[in-house]
Amino acid sequence: MSTTGTLTLSRPAPSPMLASMESHQPAAAVRRISSQRLLAGERELVIQHLGSEYHLRVTRNGKLILTK
C-alpha cells in the first residue's frame, strides 16, 4: 500500500528559560577604563582578588598579560 501526502514539520516550542531570557531588557553596559589610566604610567599593577594577588603587566610589545 502506497501513501502520498504532505509532510508537515513542526518547530518545537521554545524552552521556558529561553523565552524568559528573550523578554528581559539588555544588560547594563560594562564599565570601561583605559589601561593607561589603570596603570597610571607604571608597567605593572597588582590586583588583589579573593585573597590572591594577580599581576597585570605591559609587555615589551605593548600587550597586557595577567598572571597569578
PDB file of N, CA, C and O in Angstrom:
ATOM      1  N   MET A   1       0.838  -1.159   0.000  1.00  0.00           N
ATOM      2  CA  MET A   1       0.000   0.000   0.000  1.00  0.00           C
ATOM      3  C   MET A   1       0.889   1.230   0.000  1.00  0.00           C
ATOM      4  O   MET A   1       1.812   1.314   0.810  1.00  0.00           O
ATOM      5  N   SER A   2       0.647   2.154  -0.857  1.00  0.00           N
ATOM      6  CA  SER A   2       1.433   3.365  -1.001  1.00  0.00           C
ATOM      7  C   SER A   2       0.603   4.553  -0.549  1.00  0.00           C
ATOM      8  O   SER A   2      -0.572   4.678  -0.895  1.00  0.00           O
ATOM      9  N   THR A   3       1.231   5.425   0.231  1.00  0.00           N
ATOM     10  CA  THR A   3       0.507   6.630   0.663  1.00  0.00           C
ATOM     11  C   THR A   3       1.240   7.843   0.143  1.00  0.00           C
ATOM     12  O   THR A   3       2.469   7.895   0.149  1.00  0.00           O
ATOM     13  N   THR A   4       0.494   8.791  -0.295  1.00  0.00           N
ATOM     14  CA  THR A   4       1.069  10.062  -0.714  1.00  0.00           C
ATOM     15  C   THR A   4       0.419  11.134   0.132  1.00  0.00           C
ATOM     16  O   THR A   4      -0.741  11.023   0.529  1.00  0.00           O
ATOM     17  N   GLY A   5       1.167  12.146   0.393  1.00  0.00           N
ATOM     18  CA  GLY A   5       0.615  13.226   1.204  1.00  0.00           C
ATOM     19  C   GLY A   5       1.667  14.283   1.439  1.00  0.00           C
ATOM     20  O   GLY A   5       2.735  14.274   0.828  1.00  0.00           O
ATOM     21  N   THR A   6       1.355  15.163   2.305  1.00  0.00           N
ATOM     22  CA  THR A   6       2.246  16.262   2.612  1.00  0.00           C
ATOM     23  C   THR A   6       2.924  16.002   3.946  1.00  0.00           C
ATOM     24  O   THR A   6       2.277  15.639   4.928  1.00  0.00           O
ATOM     25  N   LEU A   7       4.211  16.191   3.966  1.00  0.00           N
ATOM     26  CA  LEU A   7       4.971  16.045   5.192  1.00  0.00           C
ATOM     27  C   LEU A   7       4.952  17.390   5.902  1.00  0.00           C
ATOM     28  O   LEU A   7       5.338  18.402   5.317  1.00  0.00           O
ATOM     29  N   THR A   8       4.521  17.414   7.123  1.00  0.00           N
ATOM     30  CA  THR A   8       4.464  18.655   7.888  1.00  0.00           C
ATOM     31  C   THR A   8       5.468  18.586   9.020  1.00  0.00           C
ATOM     32  O   THR A   8       5.434  17.675   9.848  1.00  0.00           O
ATOM     33  N   LEU A   9       6.359  19.557   9.045  1.00  0.00           N
ATOM     34  CA  LEU A   9       7.344  19.643  10.111  1.00  0.00           C
ATOM     35  C   LEU A   9       6.918  20.739  11.066  1.00  0.00           C
ATOM     36  O   LEU A   9       6.530  21.827  10.641  1.00  0.00           O
ATOM     37  N   SER A  10       6.989  20.458  12.326  1.00  0.00           N
ATOM     38  CA  SER A  10       6.637  21.490  13.297  1.00  0.00           C
ATOM     39  C   SER A  10       7.855  21.838  14.129  1.00  0.00           C
ATOM     40  O   SER A  10       8.706  20.988  14.388  1.00  0.00           O
ATOM     41  N   ARG A  11       7.932  23.087  14.543  1.00  0.00           N
ATOM     42  CA  ARG A  11       9.022  23.538  15.387  1.00  0.00           C
ATOM     43  C   ARG A  11       8.713  23.179  16.832  1.00  0.00           C
ATOM     44  O   ARG A  11       7.564  23.277  17.264  1.00  0.00           O
ATOM     45  N   PRO A  12       9.724  22.767  17.577  1.00  0.00           N
ATOM     46  CA  PRO A  12       9.470  22.528  18.992  1.00  0.00           C
ATOM     47  C   PRO A  12       9.226  23.863  19.699  1.00  0.00           C
ATOM     48  O   PRO A  12       9.769  24.894  19.304  1.00  0.00           O
ATOM     49  N   ALA A  13       8.424  23.828  20.723  1.00  0.00           N
ATOM     50  CA  ALA A  13       8.137  25.047  21.482  1.00  0.00           C
ATOM     51  C   ALA A  13       9.420  25.513  22.157  1.00  0.00           C
ATOM     52  O   ALA A  13      10.210  24.692  22.622  1.00  0.00           O
ATOM     53  N   PRO A  14       9.637  26.844  22.215  1.00  0.00           N
ATOM     54  CA  PRO A  14      10.841  27.329  22.882  1.00  0.00           C
ATOM     55  C   PRO A  14      10.818  26.956  24.356  1.00  0.00           C
ATOM     56  O   PRO A  14       9.757  26.897  24.978  1.00  0.00           O
ATOM     57  N   SER A  15      12.000  26.705  24.908  1.00  0.00           N
ATOM     58  CA  SER A  15      12.063  26.343  26.323  1.00  0.00           C
ATOM     59  C   SER A  15      11.640  27.544  27.165  1.00  0.00           C
ATOM     60  O   SER A  15      11.853  28.684  26.753  1.00  0.00           O
ATOM     61  N   PRO A  16      11.048  27.312  28.328  1.00  0.00           N
ATOM     62  CA  PRO A  16      10.635  28.433  29.184  1.00  0.00           C
ATOM     63  C   PRO A  16      11.807  29.329  29.552  1.00  0.00           C
ATOM     64  O   PRO A  16      11.642  30.544  29.659  1.00  0.00           O
ATOM     65  N   MET A  17      13.011  28.741  29.752  1.00  0.00           N
ATOM     66  CA  MET A  17      14.176  29.545  30.105  1.00  0.00           C
ATOM     67  C   MET A  17      14.549  30.475  28.964  1.00  0.00           C
ATOM     68  O   MET A  17      14.828  31.652  29.195  1.00  0.00           O
ATOM     69  N   LEU A  18      14.560  29.973  27.741  1.00  0.00           N
ATOM     70  CA  LEU A  18      14.894  30.783  26.580  1.00  0.00           C
ATOM     71  C   LEU A  18      13.848  31.874  26.384  1.00  0.00           C
ATOM     72  O   LEU A  18      14.199  33.019  26.099  1.00  0.00           O
ATOM     73  N   ALA A  19      12.594  31.544  26.531  1.00  0.00           N
ATOM     74  CA  ALA A  19      11.536  32.535  26.368  1.00  0.00           C
ATOM     75  C   ALA A  19      11.674  33.644  27.397  1.00  0.00           C
ATOM     76  O   ALA A  19      11.462  34.812  27.073  1.00  0.00           O
ATOM     77  N   SER A  20      12.029  33.300  28.641  1.00  0.00           N
ATOM     78  CA  SER A  20      12.175  34.336  29.661  1.00  0.00           C
ATOM     79  C   SER A  20      13.399  35.189  29.396  1.00  0.00           C
ATOM     80  O   SER A  20      13.386  36.381  29.703  1.00  0.00           O
ATOM     81  N   MET A  21      14.464  34.619  28.833  1.00  0.00           N
ATOM     82  CA  MET A  21      15.662  35.390  28.521  1.00  0.00           C
ATOM     83  C   MET A  21      15.380  36.405  27.431  1.00  0.00           C
ATOM     84  O   MET A  21      15.901  37.520  27.470  1.00  0.00           O
ATOM     85  N   GLU A  22      14.563  36.032  26.459  1.00  0.00           N
ATOM     86  CA  GLU A  22      14.261  36.935  25.353  1.00  0.00           C
ATOM     87  C   GLU A  22      13.410  38.111  25.793  1.00  0.00           C
ATOM     88  O   GLU A  22      13.438  39.160  25.149  1.00  0.00           O
ATOM     89  N   SER A  23      12.657  37.965  26.871  1.00  0.00           N
ATOM     90  CA  SER A  23      11.767  39.027  27.289  1.00  0.00           C
ATOM     91  C   SER A  23      12.435  40.049  28.199  1.00  0.00           C
ATOM     92  O   SER A  23      11.850  41.100  28.460  1.00  0.00           O
ATOM     93  N   HIS A  24      13.641  39.774  28.690  1.00  0.00           N
ATOM     94  CA  HIS A  24      14.336  40.690  29.583  1.00  0.00           C
ATOM     95  C   HIS A  24      14.980  41.822  28.803  1.00  0.00           C
ATOM     96  O   HIS A  24      15.283  41.697  27.617  1.00  0.00           O
ATOM     97  N   GLN A  25      15.182  42.929  29.502  1.00  0.00           N
ATOM     98  CA  GLN A  25      15.878  44.073  28.924  1.00  0.00           C
ATOM     99  C   GLN A  25      17.360  43.722  28.780  1.00  0.00           C
ATOM    100  O   GLN A  25      17.861  42.861  29.502  1.00  0.00           O
ATOM    101  N   PRO A  26      18.068  44.381  27.853  1.00  0.00           N
ATOM    102  CA  PRO A  26      19.500  44.121  27.705  1.00  0.00           C
ATOM    103  C   PRO A  26      20.244  44.472  28.998  1.00  0.00           C
ATOM    104  O   PRO A  26      19.817  45.348  29.751  1.00  0.00           O
ATOM    105  N   ALA A  27      21.340  43.791  29.241  1.00  0.00           N
ATOM    106  CA  ALA A  27      22.140  44.032  30.444  1.00  0.00           C
ATOM    107  C   ALA A  27      22.741  45.428  30.395  1.00  0.00           C
ATOM    108  O   ALA A  27      22.938  46.001  29.323  1.00  0.00           O
ATOM    109  N   ALA A  28      23.025  45.958  31.562  1.00  0.00           N
ATOM    110  CA  ALA A  28      23.644  47.282  31.665  1.00  0.00           C
ATOM    111  C   ALA A  28      25.019  47.247  31.006  1.00  0.00           C
ATOM    112  O   ALA A  28      25.657  46.197  30.938  1.00  0.00           O
ATOM    113  N   ALA A  29      25.462  48.389  30.527  1.00  0.00           N
ATOM    114  CA  ALA A  29      26.763  48.485  29.869  1.00  0.00           C
ATOM    115  C   ALA A  29      27.878  48.152  30.855  1.00  0.00           C
ATOM    116  O   ALA A  29      27.804  48.496  32.035  1.00  0.00           O
ATOM    117  N   VAL A  30      28.895  47.488  30.363  1.00  0.00           N
ATOM    118  CA  VAL A  30      30.047  47.123  31.185  1.00  0.00           C
ATOM    119  C   VAL A  30      30.919  48.362  31.360  1.00  0.00           C
ATOM    120  O   VAL A  30      31.162  49.100  30.405  1.00  0.00           O
ATOM    121  N   ARG A  31      31.383  48.581  32.578  1.00  0.00           N
ATOM    122  CA  ARG A  31      32.240  49.726  32.876  1.00  0.00           C
ATOM    123  C   ARG A  31      33.574  49.561  32.163  1.00  0.00           C
ATOM    124  O   ARG A  31      34.137  48.466  32.150  1.00  0.00           O
ATOM    125  N   ARG A  32      34.083  50.625  31.575  1.00  0.00           N
ATOM    126  CA  ARG A  32      35.355  50.575  30.837  1.00  0.00           C
ATOM    127  C   ARG A  32      36.339  51.567  31.450  1.00  0.00           C
ATOM    128  O   ARG A  32      35.958  52.646  31.904  1.00  0.00           O
ATOM    129  N   ILE A  33      37.620  51.176  31.452  1.00  0.00           N
ATOM    130  CA  ILE A  33      38.689  52.051  31.906  1.00  0.00           C
ATOM    131  C   ILE A  33      39.898  51.801  31.011  1.00  0.00           C
ATOM    132  O   ILE A  33      40.185  50.658  30.654  1.00  0.00           O
ATOM    133  N   SER A  34      40.600  52.859  30.654  1.00  0.00           N
ATOM    134  CA  SER A  34      41.767  52.687  29.779  1.00  0.00           C
ATOM    135  C   SER A  34      42.920  52.087  30.576  1.00  0.00           C
ATOM    136  O   SER A  34      43.046  52.323  31.778  1.00  0.00           O
ATOM    137  N   SER A  35      43.749  51.316  29.902  1.00  0.00           N
ATOM    138  CA  SER A  35      44.897  50.712  30.577  1.00  0.00           C
ATOM    139  C   SER A  35      45.858  51.789  31.058  1.00  0.00           C
ATOM    140  O   SER A  35      46.493  51.624  32.100  1.00  0.00           O
ATOM    141  N   GLN A  36      45.977  52.880  30.327  1.00  0.00           N
ATOM    142  CA  GLN A  36      46.864  53.967  30.744  1.00  0.00           C
ATOM    143  C   GLN A  36      46.403  54.560  32.081  1.00  0.00           C
ATOM    144  O   GLN A  36      47.217  54.844  32.960  1.00  0.00           O
ATOM    145  N   ARG A  37      45.112  54.737  32.216  1.00  0.00           N
ATOM    146  CA  ARG A  37      44.575  55.283  33.470  1.00  0.00           C
ATOM    147  C   ARG A  37      44.720  54.260  34.603  1.00  0.00           C
ATOM    148  O   ARG A  37      45.056  54.627  35.729  1.00  0.00           O
ATOM    149  N   LEU A  38      44.472  53.010  34.314  1.00  0.00           N
ATOM    150  CA  LEU A  38      44.565  51.957  35.316  1.00  0.00           C
ATOM    151  C   LEU A  38      46.002  51.793  35.813  1.00  0.00           C
ATOM    152  O   LEU A  38      46.230  51.663  37.016  1.00  0.00           O
ATOM    153  N   LEU A  39      46.960  51.800  34.902  1.00  0.00           N
ATOM    154  CA  LEU A  39      48.360  51.593  35.264  1.00  0.00           C
ATOM    155  C   LEU A  39      49.047  52.879  35.729  1.00  0.00           C
ATOM    156  O   LEU A  39      50.102  52.818  36.361  1.00  0.00           O
ATOM    157  N   ALA A  40      48.474  54.019  35.430  1.00  0.00           N
ATOM    158  CA  ALA A  40      48.997  55.332  35.865  1.00  0.00           C
ATOM    159  C   ALA A  40      50.491  55.499  35.572  1.00  0.00           C
ATOM    160  O   ALA A  40      51.257  55.924  36.437  1.00  0.00           O
ATOM    161  N   GLY A  41      50.893  55.161  34.348  1.00  0.00           N
ATOM    162  CA  GLY A  41      52.281  55.361  33.931  1.00  0.00           C
ATOM    163  C   GLY A  41      53.236  54.248  34.324  1.00  0.00           C
ATOM    164  O   GLY A  41      54.396  54.263  33.912  1.00  0.00           O
ATOM    165  N   GLU A  42      52.785  53.295  35.100  1.00  0.00           N
ATOM    166  CA  GLU A  42      53.632  52.176  35.511  1.00  0.00           C
ATOM    167  C   GLU A  42      53.502  51.036  34.504  1.00  0.00           C
ATOM    168  O   GLU A  42      52.619  51.056  33.648  1.00  0.00           O
ATOM    169  N   ARG A  43      54.387  50.044  34.611  1.00  0.00           N
ATOM    170  CA  ARG A  43      54.337  48.889  33.704  1.00  0.00           C
ATOM    171  C   ARG A  43      53.728  47.663  34.373  1.00  0.00           C
ATOM    172  O   ARG A  43      53.520  46.640  33.721  1.00  0.00           O
ATOM    173  N   GLU A  44      53.440  47.760  35.679  1.00  0.00           N
ATOM    174  CA  GLU A  44      52.871  46.623  36.398  1.00  0.00           C
ATOM    175  C   GLU A  44      51.908  47.120  37.469  1.00  0.00           C
ATOM    176  O   GLU A  44      52.095  48.183  38.061  1.00  0.00           O
ATOM    177  N   LEU A  45      50.868  46.313  37.698  1.00  0.00           N
ATOM    178  CA  LEU A  45      49.854  46.612  38.701  1.00  0.00           C
ATOM    179  C   LEU A  45      49.501  45.305  39.400  1.00  0.00           C
ATOM    180  O   LEU A  45      49.334  44.277  38.742  1.00  0.00           O
ATOM    181  N   VAL A  46      49.387  45.332  40.715  1.00  0.00           N
ATOM    182  CA  VAL A  46      48.975  44.147  41.465  1.00  0.00           C
ATOM    183  C   VAL A  46      47.501  44.303  41.807  1.00  0.00           C
ATOM    184  O   VAL A  46      47.078  45.316  42.364  1.00  0.00           O
ATOM    185  N   ILE A  47      46.728  43.275  41.458  1.00  0.00           N
ATOM    186  CA  ILE A  47      45.292  43.261  41.738  1.00  0.00           C
ATOM    187  C   ILE A  47      45.044  42.206  42.807  1.00  0.00           C
ATOM    188  O   ILE A  47      45.414  41.045  42.632  1.00  0.00           O
ATOM    189  N   GLN A  48      44.430  42.596  43.897  1.00  0.00           N
ATOM    190  CA  GLN A  48      44.068  41.650  44.946  1.00  0.00           C
ATOM    191  C   GLN A  48      42.645  41.196  44.706  1.00  0.00           C
ATOM    192  O   GLN A  48      41.732  42.012  44.578  1.00  0.00           O
ATOM    193  N   HIS A  49      42.462  39.870  44.645  1.00  0.00           N
ATOM    194  CA  HIS A  49      41.139  39.304  44.362  1.00  0.00           C
ATOM    195  C   HIS A  49      40.948  38.043  45.193  1.00  0.00           C
ATOM    196  O   HIS A  49      41.661  37.056  45.014  1.00  0.00           O
ATOM    197  N   LEU A  50      39.982  38.083  46.099  1.00  0.00           N
ATOM    198  CA  LEU A  50      39.627  36.926  46.935  1.00  0.00           C
ATOM    199  C   LEU A  50      40.847  36.294  47.608  1.00  0.00           C
ATOM    200  O   LEU A  50      40.998  35.073  47.620  1.00  0.00           O
ATOM    201  N   GLY A  51      41.711  37.138  48.166  1.00  0.00           N
ATOM    202  CA  GLY A  51      42.872  36.643  48.894  1.00  0.00           C
ATOM    203  C   GLY A  51      44.076  36.278  48.044  1.00  0.00           C
ATOM    204  O   GLY A  51      45.102  35.859  48.580  1.00  0.00           O
ATOM    205  N   SER A  52      43.972  36.428  46.743  1.00  0.00           N
ATOM    206  CA  SER A  52      45.096  36.139  45.842  1.00  0.00           C
ATOM    207  C   SER A  52      45.556  37.419  45.171  1.00  0.00           C
ATOM    208  O   SER A  52      44.796  38.379  45.036  1.00  0.00           O
ATOM    209  N   GLU A  53      46.821  37.416  44.749  1.00  0.00           N
ATOM    210  CA  GLU A  53      47.369  38.559  44.020  1.00  0.00           C
ATOM    211  C   GLU A  53      47.580  38.190  42.555  1.00  0.00           C
ATOM    212  O   GLU A  53      48.107  37.124  42.237  1.00  0.00           O
ATOM    213  N   TYR A  54      47.166  39.077  41.687  1.00  0.00           N
ATOM    214  CA  TYR A  54      47.344  38.927  40.245  1.00  0.00           C
ATOM    215  C   TYR A  54      48.165  40.111  39.754  1.00  0.00           C
ATOM    216  O   TYR A  54      47.969  41.241  40.201  1.00  0.00           O
ATOM    217  N   HIS A  55      49.079  39.846  38.838  1.00  0.00           N
ATOM    218  CA  HIS A  55      49.943  40.893  38.298  1.00  0.00           C
ATOM    219  C   HIS A  55      49.518  41.208  36.864  1.00  0.00           C
ATOM    220  O   HIS A  55      49.502  40.330  36.001  1.00  0.00           O
ATOM    221  N   LEU A  56      49.179  42.460  36.627  1.00  0.00           N
ATOM    222  CA  LEU A  56      48.863  42.940  35.287  1.00  0.00           C
ATOM    223  C   LEU A  56      50.091  43.688  34.802  1.00  0.00           C
ATOM    224  O   LEU A  56      50.483  44.698  35.387  1.00  0.00           O
ATOM    225  N   ARG A  57      50.697  43.191  33.732  1.00  0.00           N
ATOM    226  CA  ARG A  57      51.937  43.778  33.217  1.00  0.00           C
ATOM    227  C   ARG A  57      51.794  44.179  31.759  1.00  0.00           C
ATOM    228  O   ARG A  57      51.024  43.594  30.997  1.00  0.00           O
ATOM    229  N   VAL A  58      52.565  45.201  31.400  1.00  0.00           N
ATOM    230  CA  VAL A  58      52.683  45.596  29.998  1.00  0.00           C
ATOM    231  C   VAL A  58      53.950  44.944  29.467  1.00  0.00           C
ATOM    232  O   VAL A  58      55.024  45.112  30.045  1.00  0.00           O
ATOM    233  N   THR A  59      53.835  44.201  28.367  1.00  0.00           N
ATOM    234  CA  THR A  59      54.995  43.526  27.787  1.00  0.00           C
ATOM    235  C   THR A  59      55.833  44.508  26.974  1.00  0.00           C
ATOM    236  O   THR A  59      55.428  45.650  26.758  1.00  0.00           O
ATOM    237  N   ARG A  60      57.002  44.056  26.526  1.00  0.00           N
ATOM    238  CA  ARG A  60      57.857  44.902  25.665  1.00  0.00           C
ATOM    239  C   ARG A  60      57.138  45.282  24.365  1.00  0.00           C
ATOM    240  O   ARG A  60      57.405  46.328  23.773  1.00  0.00           O
ATOM    241  N   ASN A  61      56.227  44.414  23.940  1.00  0.00           N
ATOM    242  CA  ASN A  61      55.465  44.673  22.700  1.00  0.00           C
ATOM    243  C   ASN A  61      54.209  45.514  22.944  1.00  0.00           C
ATOM    244  O   ASN A  61      53.423  45.738  22.023  1.00  0.00           O
ATOM    245  N   GLY A  62      54.021  45.975  24.173  1.00  0.00           N
ATOM    246  CA  GLY A  62      52.874  46.831  24.471  1.00  0.00           C
ATOM    247  C   GLY A  62      51.579  46.076  24.719  1.00  0.00           C
ATOM    248  O   GLY A  62      50.508  46.681  24.729  1.00  0.00           O
ATOM    249  N   LYS A  63      51.656  44.776  24.918  1.00  0.00           N
ATOM    250  CA  LYS A  63      50.457  43.987  25.198  1.00  0.00           C
ATOM    251  C   LYS A  63      50.322  43.800  26.702  1.00  0.00           C
ATOM    252  O   LYS A  63      51.279  43.991  27.453  1.00  0.00           O
ATOM    253  N   LEU A  64      49.124  43.425  27.129  1.00  0.00           N
ATOM    254  CA  LEU A  64      48.871  43.189  28.544  1.00  0.00           C
ATOM    255  C   LEU A  64      48.895  41.712  28.841  1.00  0.00           C
ATOM    256  O   LEU A  64      48.425  40.901  28.042  1.00  0.00           O
ATOM    257  N   ILE A  65      49.449  41.354  30.006  1.00  0.00           N
ATOM    258  CA  ILE A  65      49.433  39.973  30.452  1.00  0.00           C
ATOM    259  C   ILE A  65      49.043  39.974  31.926  1.00  0.00           C
ATOM    260  O   ILE A  65      49.541  40.779  32.712  1.00  0.00           O
ATOM    261  N   LEU A  66      48.143  39.057  32.289  1.00  0.00           N
ATOM    262  CA  LEU A  66      47.691  38.924  33.674  1.00  0.00           C
ATOM    263  C   LEU A  66      48.153  37.566  34.182  1.00  0.00           C
ATOM    264  O   LEU A  66      47.819  36.537  33.594  1.00  0.00           O
ATOM    265  N   THR A  67      48.928  37.552  35.280  1.00  0.00           N
ATOM    266  CA  THR A  67      49.417  36.309  35.862  1.00  0.00           C
ATOM    267  C   THR A  67      49.093  36.275  37.347  1.00  0.00           C
ATOM    268  O   THR A  67      48.882  37.310  37.979  1.00  0.00           O
ATOM    269  N   LYS A  68      49.058  35.081  37.883  1.00  0.00           N
ATOM    270  CA  LYS A  68      48.788  34.909  39.305  1.00  0.00           C
ATOM    271  C   LYS A  68      50.099  34.780  40.036  1.00  0.00           C
ATOM    272  O   LYS A  68      50.113  34.625  41.257  1.00  0.00           O
TER     273      LYS A  68
END
